[in-house]
């Protein structure tokens, strides 16, 4: 009886040892470390509390750079440096919008879009022309547009389960609407905030002008509904808007770069990063303070676990994703000018919510190879690794033949707070944030170890 039991136990332990996968062990260690450490949360807290509104060109943006520069030195990064570049910039000063309703004015909660020009000192007042999108405005007689404030009122499609796609379906009127309205002689533009949340908080964002510009602002979901209601009662309704802003022709800013040198292929770089800038009206907790905190955490995890990375892990905190994307272009140019061999680039700019997957922008064989790692990561919430877009900041590297990866989270709450004053630290769940760090570090470990 005892002999039989011993044989069974020996067989069990033998099978267990055979079935153990060293990669499973390392991945487990990575997640254990991520979940037991609060550096990412603490670093994000600093960004939100001490450097809100860290738009390109602001003192807050450079304070954030200095903070992470000090942090990377503290971690023991092999190289830490500021990659400087020159760019135009824009500064918001003030925004007020109101409905002129007889003898009284009804304030609308609004934020200027960047880079909106200023109105005259005392603002402008004009009749409203309401449209539901770009195509409708294009179909209107330009004579009916001249001198009007165009109100783009297309809402986000709330029936779209993926809120990033819902956002993509409505953001065109913000991104291109003001330029179109300007070309038709409009006096100004208002846009319904591109959000999934029915509240009074307006959401800012960028717009793209050609040669002609007009003052432009976004109003909250609730205020857009109010304006629509008022227009249904009075087709000649006027709105007063006053935006004060400043164009900065050229400034010097920088991306922050920190390296953990590889021990086999040190001249091959695995880039991981997010953007450190945030809109003037927000602390930018999820967009994209969380991404910066997680990217830095990848380096911390490798250092603390003494993972022997073959390639150099390069953390890049990009400046100016929000306005002009000057940081991403400057980094790509730096890589081209210096013949940098980027083996891979990963971006996190989808908020610090629950991990769900990775999108890979690369040739199909590479996508298939990366997808094979999904099984190892599924216990930690990664349900897919599939072909798709990556991120704005690493996208310029695509022309250099670099495989790109975008980290993805559950999207349901992101557009509630995106580009708004609601994107605050209290919206961050520390466990979700830590899981994101773990997912990114684990996939980078696997790709670094096995290549593609």
C-alpha positions as CSV (number, residue, x, y, z in Angstrom):
1,X,0.0,0.0,0.0
2,X,2.8,2.4,1.0
3,X,4.8,1.5,-2.1
4,X,1.8,2.2,-4.4
5,X,1.2,5.6,-2.7
6,X,4.8,6.5,-3.1
7,X,4.8,5.6,-6.8
8,X,1.7,7.7,-7.3
9,X,3.2,10.7,-5.5
10,X,6.5,10.4,-7.5
11,X,4.5,10.2,-10.7
12,X,2.5,13.3,-9.7
13,X,5.5,15.4,-8.9
14,X,7.3,14.3,-12.0
15,X,4.3,15.3,-14.2
16,X,4.0,18.6,-12.4
17,X,7.7,19.4,-13.0
18,X,7.3,18.5,-16.7
19,X,4.2,20.6,-17.1
20,X,5.7,23.7,-15.5
21,X,6.5,26.4,-18.1
22,X,9.3,28.8,-17.2
23,X,7.5,31.5,-19.0
24,X,4.4,31.0,-16.9
25,X,6.5,31.4,-13.9
26,X,8.1,34.6,-15.0
27,X,4.7,36.0,-16.1
28,X,3.3,35.1,-12.7
29,X,6.2,36.9,-11.0
30,X,5.6,40.0,-13.2
31,X,2.0,40.2,-12.2
32,X,2.7,39.5,-8.5
33,X,5.2,42.4,-8.6
34,X,2.9,44.7,-10.4
35,X,0.0,44.0,-8.0
36,X,2.1,44.4,-4.8
37,X,3.7,47.7,-5.8
38,X,2.2,51.2,-5.8
39,X,4.8,53.2,-7.7
40,X,2.5,53.6,-10.7
41,X,-0.4,54.8,-8.6
42,X,1.9,57.2,-6.6
43,X,3.4,58.6,-9.8
44,X,0.0,59.2,-11.3
45,X,-1.2,60.8,-8.2
46,X,1.7,63.3,-8.5
47,X,0.8,64.1,-12.1
48,X,-2.8,64.7,-11.3
49,X,-2.4,66.7,-8.1
50,X,0.7,68.7,-9.0
51,X,0.7,69.1,-12.8
52,X,-2.9,69.3,-14.1
53,X,-3.5,71.0,-17.4
54,X,0.0,70.1,-18.6
55,X,-0.5,71.1,-22.2
56,X,2.4,71.6,-24.5
57,X,4.3,74.8,-23.6
58,X,3.1,75.0,-20.0
59,X,5.2,75.0,-16.8
60,X,3.2,72.0,-15.6
61,X,4.3,70.0,-18.6
62,X,7.9,70.6,-17.8
63,X,7.3,69.9,-14.1
64,X,5.9,66.5,-15.1
65,X,9.0,65.8,-17.2
66,X,11.3,66.7,-14.3
67,X,9.4,64.5,-12.0
68,X,9.7,61.4,-14.2
69,X,13.3,62.3,-15.0
70,X,14.1,62.1,-11.3
71,X,12.1,58.9,-11.0
72,X,14.0,57.1,-13.8
73,X,17.3,58.1,-12.2
74,X,16.0,56.7,-8.9
75,X,15.1,53.4,-10.6
76,X,18.7,53.1,-11.9
77,X,18.0,53.5,-15.6
78,X,21.1,53.2,-17.7
79,X,20.3,56.3,-19.7
80,X,17.9,59.2,-19.1
81,X,17.7,62.2,-21.4
82,X,15.4,64.9,-22.8
83,X,15.0,64.8,-26.5
84,X,14.4,68.4,-27.3
85,X,12.5,69.8,-30.3
86,X,11.1,73.1,-31.4
87,X,7.4,73.4,-32.2
88,X,4.5,75.9,-32.4
89,X,2.2,75.9,-29.4
90,X,-1.1,77.4,-28.2
91,X,-2.2,78.8,-24.9
92,X,-5.8,78.9,-23.6
93,X,-6.8,81.9,-21.5
94,X,-10.6,81.9,-21.1
95,X,-13.9,80.7,-22.7
96,X,-17.4,81.8,-22.1
97,X,-20.5,80.9,-24.2
98,X,-24.1,81.9,-23.6
99,X,-27.5,81.9,-25.2
100,X,-28.9,85.4,-25.8
101,X,-32.5,84.9,-24.7
102,X,-34.3,88.3,-24.9
103,X,-33.0,90.5,-22.1
104,X,-31.1,87.7,-20.4
105,X,-28.3,85.4,-21.2
106,X,-28.2,81.7,-20.3
107,X,-24.6,80.4,-19.7
108,X,-23.5,77.3,-21.5
109,X,-20.7,75.2,-20.1
110,X,-18.0,75.3,-22.7
111,X,-14.3,74.7,-23.4
112,X,-12.3,76.1,-26.3
113,X,-11.0,73.6,-28.8
114,X,-7.3,73.8,-29.5
115,X,-5.9,75.8,-31.3
116,X,-8.9,78.1,-31.5
117,X,-8.2,81.7,-32.3
118,X,-9.5,84.4,-30.0
119,X,-12.7,86.3,-30.6
120,X,-12.6,90.1,-30.4
121,X,-12.0,91.3,-26.8
122,X,-15.7,91.5,-26.0
123,X,-16.7,88.4,-28.0
124,X,-19.1,87.8,-30.8
125,X,-22.8,87.3,-31.0
126,X,-24.5,85.7,-34.0
127,X,-27.4,83.5,-35.0
128,X,-27.0,79.7,-34.8
129,X,-27.0,77.4,-37.8
130,X,-27.5,73.8,-36.5
131,X,-26.2,70.9,-38.5
132,X,-25.8,67.2,-37.7
133,X,-22.4,66.7,-39.3
134,X,-19.9,67.7,-42.0
135,X,-22.0,66.4,-44.9
136,X,-25.0,68.4,-44.0
137,X,-23.0,71.6,-43.8
138,X,-21.4,70.9,-47.2
139,X,-24.8,70.6,-48.7
140,X,-26.0,74.1,-47.4
141,X,-25.8,77.2,-49.5
142,X,-22.7,79.1,-48.3
143,X,-24.7,82.3,-48.2
144,X,-26.7,80.8,-45.3
145,X,-23.5,80.0,-43.4
146,X,-21.8,83.4,-43.6
147,X,-21.7,85.3,-40.3
148,X,-23.4,82.5,-38.4
149,X,-22.1,80.4,-35.5
150,X,-22.3,76.8,-36.8
151,X,-23.5,74.3,-34.2
152,X,-22.4,70.7,-34.9
153,X,-24.9,68.7,-33.0
154,X,-24.2,65.0,-34.0
155,X,-24.2,62.9,-30.8
156,X,-22.1,59.8,-30.2
157,X,-23.9,56.6,-31.1
158,X,-24.6,55.2,-27.7
159,X,-25.6,51.9,-29.2
160,X,-22.1,51.2,-30.3
161,X,-20.7,48.8,-27.7
162,X,-17.1,49.8,-28.4
163,X,-16.9,53.5,-27.2
164,X,-13.7,54.1,-29.1
165,X,-15.5,53.4,-32.3
166,X,-18.5,55.4,-31.2
167,X,-16.1,58.3,-30.6
168,X,-14.5,57.8,-34.0
169,X,-18.0,58.1,-35.6
170,X,-18.6,61.6,-34.1
171,X,-15.2,63.2,-33.7
172,X,-14.9,64.3,-37.3
173,X,-17.2,67.3,-36.7
174,X,-14.8,68.5,-34.0
175,X,-11.6,67.7,-35.8
176,X,-12.6,69.1,-39.2
177,X,-15.9,71.0,-38.7
178,X,-14.4,74.4,-37.7
179,X,-12.1,74.4,-40.8
180,X,-15.0,73.6,-43.0
181,X,-17.2,76.3,-41.4
182,X,-14.4,78.8,-41.7
183,X,-14.1,78.1,-45.4
184,X,-17.8,78.9,-45.8
185,X,-17.6,82.2,-44.0
186,X,-18.9,81.2,-40.5
187,X,-18.2,83.5,-37.6
188,X,-17.6,80.7,-35.1
189,X,-18.3,77.1,-34.2
190,X,-19.9,75.2,-31.4
191,X,-19.6,71.4,-31.1
192,X,-21.5,69.0,-29.0
193,X,-19.0,67.3,-26.8
194,X,-17.8,63.9,-28.0
195,X,-18.8,62.0,-25.0
196,X,-21.0,59.0,-23.9
197,X,-22.1,60.7,-20.6
198,X,-25.2,62.8,-20.1
199,X,-23.8,65.5,-17.8
200,X,-22.9,69.2,-17.7
201,X,-19.1,68.7,-18.2
202,X,-17.7,69.9,-21.6
203,X,-15.0,67.9,-23.3
204,X,-12.2,69.7,-25.2
205,X,-10.0,68.3,-28.0
206,X,-8.1,69.3,-31.1
207,X,-9.3,70.7,-34.4
208,X,-7.4,71.1,-37.6
209,X,-7.3,74.3,-39.6
210,X,-6.0,75.2,-43.0
211,X,-5.5,78.9,-43.7
212,X,-8.8,80.2,-42.3
213,X,-9.6,79.8,-38.7
214,X,-12.7,80.7,-36.5
215,X,-13.2,80.7,-32.8
216,X,-14.5,77.3,-31.7
217,X,-15.6,75.5,-28.5
218,X,-17.3,72.4,-27.3
219,X,-20.4,72.5,-25.0
220,X,-21.6,69.8,-22.7
221,X,-24.1,67.1,-23.5
222,X,-26.8,68.7,-21.4
223,X,-26.1,72.2,-22.8
224,X,-26.2,70.9,-26.4
225,X,-29.6,69.5,-25.7
226,X,-30.7,72.8,-24.2
227,X,-29.4,74.7,-27.2
228,X,-31.3,72.4,-29.5
229,X,-34.5,72.9,-27.5
230,X,-34.1,76.7,-27.6
231,X,-33.5,76.6,-31.4
232,X,-36.7,74.6,-31.9
233,X,-38.6,77.5,-30.3
234,X,-36.6,80.4,-32.0
235,X,-34.9,79.8,-35.3
236,X,-33.3,83.3,-35.0
237,X,-31.7,82.5,-31.7
238,X,-28.3,84.1,-31.0
239,X,-25.3,82.8,-29.0
240,X,-22.6,85.0,-27.6
241,X,-19.1,83.4,-27.4
242,X,-15.9,84.9,-26.1
243,X,-12.6,82.9,-26.4
244,X,-9.2,84.3,-25.5
245,X,-6.2,82.4,-26.5
246,X,-2.6,82.9,-27.7
247,X,-0.6,81.3,-30.5
248,X,3.0,80.7,-29.6
249,X,5.0,80.7,-32.8
250,X,7.9,78.6,-31.6
251,X,8.9,77.0,-28.3
252,X,11.4,74.4,-27.1
253,X,9.9,71.3,-25.5
254,X,11.0,67.7,-25.2
255,X,10.2,64.0,-25.0
256,X,11.6,62.2,-22.0
257,X,13.6,59.0,-22.8
258,X,14.9,56.4,-20.3
259,X,16.7,53.2,-21.3
260,X,17.3,49.8,-19.6
261,X,20.2,48.4,-21.6
262,X,19.9,45.0,-23.2
263,X,22.5,42.4,-22.6
264,X,22.4,40.6,-25.9
265,X,21.2,43.1,-28.5
266,X,21.7,46.4,-26.8
267,X,21.4,48.4,-30.0
268,X,17.9,47.0,-30.7
269,X,15.2,49.0,-28.9
270,X,11.8,48.0,-27.5
271,X,9.9,51.3,-27.1
272,X,7.1,51.6,-24.6
273,X,5.4,54.8,-23.8
274,X,2.4,57.2,-23.5
275,X,2.0,60.9,-23.7
276,X,2.7,63.1,-20.8
277,X,0.8,66.2,-21.9
278,X,-2.9,66.7,-21.1
279,X,-5.5,69.3,-22.0
280,X,-5.6,72.6,-20.2
281,X,-9.0,71.7,-18.5
282,X,-8.1,68.4,-17.0
283,X,-5.7,66.5,-14.6
284,X,-5.4,63.9,-17.4
285,X,-5.6,60.8,-15.1
286,X,-6.6,58.3,-17.7
287,X,-5.5,60.4,-20.7
288,X,-2.7,59.8,-20.5
289,X,-1.2,60.0,-17.1
290,X,-2.0,56.4,-16.5
291,X,-0.1,55.4,-19.7
292,X,3.0,57.2,-18.5
293,X,2.8,55.7,-15.1
294,X,2.4,52.2,-16.6
295,X,5.2,52.6,-19.1
296,X,7.6,53.7,-16.3
297,X,6.4,50.7,-14.3
298,X,7.5,48.3,-17.0
299,X,11.0,49.4,-16.4
300,X,10.6,49.2,-12.6
301,X,9.3,45.6,-12.9
302,X,12.2,44.5,-15.0
303,X,14.7,46.1,-12.6
304,X,13.1,44.8,-9.4
305,X,12.7,41.2,-10.8
306,X,16.2,41.3,-12.3
307,X,14.8,40.1,-15.6
308,X,17.6,39.8,-18.1
309,X,16.3,41.7,-21.1
310,X,18.0,40.9,-24.3
311,X,17.1,44.2,-26.0
312,X,17.2,47.7,-24.6
313,X,13.8,48.7,-23.1
314,X,13.3,52.3,-24.0
315,X,10.5,54.2,-22.1
316,X,9.4,57.3,-24.0
317,X,7.1,59.8,-22.5
318,X,5.9,61.8,-25.5
319,X,5.0,65.5,-25.4
320,X,2.2,67.0,-27.4
321,X,0.0,64.2,-28.5
322,X,-3.0,66.3,-27.9
323,X,-2.4,69.4,-30.0
324,X,0.0,69.0,-32.9
325,X,1.7,65.6,-32.4
326,X,5.1,67.3,-32.6
327,X,6.7,65.0,-30.0
328,X,5.9,61.8,-32.0
329,X,7.2,63.3,-35.2
330,X,10.4,64.6,-33.4
331,X,11.0,61.1,-32.0
332,X,10.6,59.4,-35.3
333,X,13.0,61.9,-36.9
334,X,15.5,61.4,-34.1
335,X,15.4,57.6,-34.8
336,X,15.8,58.1,-38.5
337,X,18.7,60.6,-38.2
338,X,20.6,58.4,-35.8
339,X,19.8,55.1,-37.5
340,X,18.1,53.7,-34.4
341,X,17.0,50.1,-34.7
342,X,13.6,49.9,-33.1
343,X,12.7,46.3,-32.7
344,X,9.2,47.0,-31.5
345,X,7.1,49.9,-30.2
346,X,4.2,49.7,-27.7
347,X,1.8,52.5,-26.8
348,X,-0.7,52.8,-23.9
349,X,-3.2,55.6,-24.5
350,X,-6.6,53.9,-23.7
351,X,-6.8,54.8,-20.1
352,X,-5.9,52.9,-16.9
353,X,-9.0,50.7,-17.0
354,X,-9.3,46.9,-16.9
355,X,-7.0,45.2,-19.5
356,X,-8.7,43.4,-22.4
357,X,-6.2,43.0,-25.2
358,X,-3.5,44.3,-27.6
359,X,-3.8,45.5,-31.2
360,X,-0.9,44.8,-33.5
361,X,0.0,46.9,-36.5
362,X,2.4,44.7,-38.4
363,X,2.6,42.1,-41.1
364,X,0.3,39.1,-40.7
365,X,3.1,36.6,-39.7
366,X,4.2,38.9,-36.9
367,X,0.6,39.3,-35.7
368,X,0.2,35.6,-35.7
369,X,3.3,35.1,-33.6
370,X,2.3,37.7,-31.1
371,X,-1.2,36.2,-30.9
372,X,0.3,33.0,-29.7
373,X,1.2,34.7,-26.4
374,X,-2.5,35.4,-25.6
375,X,-2.9,32.0,-23.9
376,X,-0.2,32.9,-21.3
377,X,-1.8,36.3,-20.7
378,X,-5.5,35.2,-20.7
379,X,-5.5,34.4,-16.9
380,X,-4.7,38.1,-16.3
381,X,-7.5,39.5,-18.5
382,X,-6.0,39.6,-22.0
383,X,-8.7,38.1,-24.3
384,X,-7.2,39.0,-27.6
385,X,-4.0,39.9,-29.4
386,X,-5.0,40.8,-33.0
387,X,-4.4,43.0,-36.0
388,X,-5.4,46.6,-35.7
389,X,-4.3,50.2,-35.1
390,X,-1.7,51.0,-32.4
391,X,-1.4,54.6,-31.2
392,X,-0.9,58.2,-32.4
393,X,2.6,58.6,-30.8
394,X,4.2,55.5,-32.2
395,X,2.4,55.6,-35.6
396,X,5.2,57.6,-37.4
397,X,7.5,54.7,-36.7
398,X,5.5,52.5,-39.0
399,X,7.2,54.1,-42.1
400,X,10.4,52.8,-40.6
401,X,9.1,49.2,-40.6
402,X,8.7,49.0,-36.9
403,X,6.0,46.5,-35.6
404,X,3.5,48.5,-33.4
405,X,1.4,47.4,-30.5
406,X,-1.5,49.3,-28.8
407,X,-2.6,48.3,-25.3
408,X,-6.4,48.2,-25.0
409,X,-8.7,48.4,-22.0
410,X,-12.4,48.1,-21.3
411,X,-13.8,51.1,-23.1
412,X,-17.1,51.7,-21.4
413,X,-16.1,54.5,-19.0
414,X,-13.4,56.2,-21.0
415,X,-15.4,58.5,-23.1
416,X,-17.4,59.6,-20.0
417,X,-14.3,61.6,-18.8
418,X,-12.1,61.9,-21.9
419,X,-10.6,65.4,-22.4
420,X,-12.7,66.8,-19.5
421,X,-12.4,68.1,-15.9
422,X,-13.8,64.7,-14.8
423,X,-10.6,62.8,-15.7
424,X,-9.4,62.9,-12.1
425,X,-7.5,60.6,-9.8
426,X,-10.6,59.4,-8.0
427,X,-11.5,57.7,-11.3
428,X,-8.4,55.5,-11.1
429,X,-8.7,52.0,-9.7
430,X,-5.3,51.0,-8.5
431,X,-5.7,47.3,-9.3
432,X,-6.8,48.0,-12.9
433,X,-3.8,50.3,-13.2
434,X,-1.4,47.6,-11.8
435,X,-2.8,44.9,-14.1
436,X,-2.1,47.1,-17.1
437,X,1.5,47.5,-16.0
438,X,1.7,43.7,-15.6
439,X,0.2,43.0,-19.0
440,X,2.5,45.4,-20.8
441,X,5.6,44.1,-19.0
442,X,4.7,40.4,-19.6
443,X,4.1,40.8,-23.3
444,X,7.4,42.8,-23.7
445,X,9.2,40.0,-21.8
446,X,7.8,37.4,-24.1
447,X,8.6,39.3,-27.3
448,X,12.0,40.3,-26.1
449,X,12.8,36.7,-25.2
450,X,11.5,35.0,-28.4
451,X,11.4,37.8,-31.0
452,X,9.2,37.6,-34.0
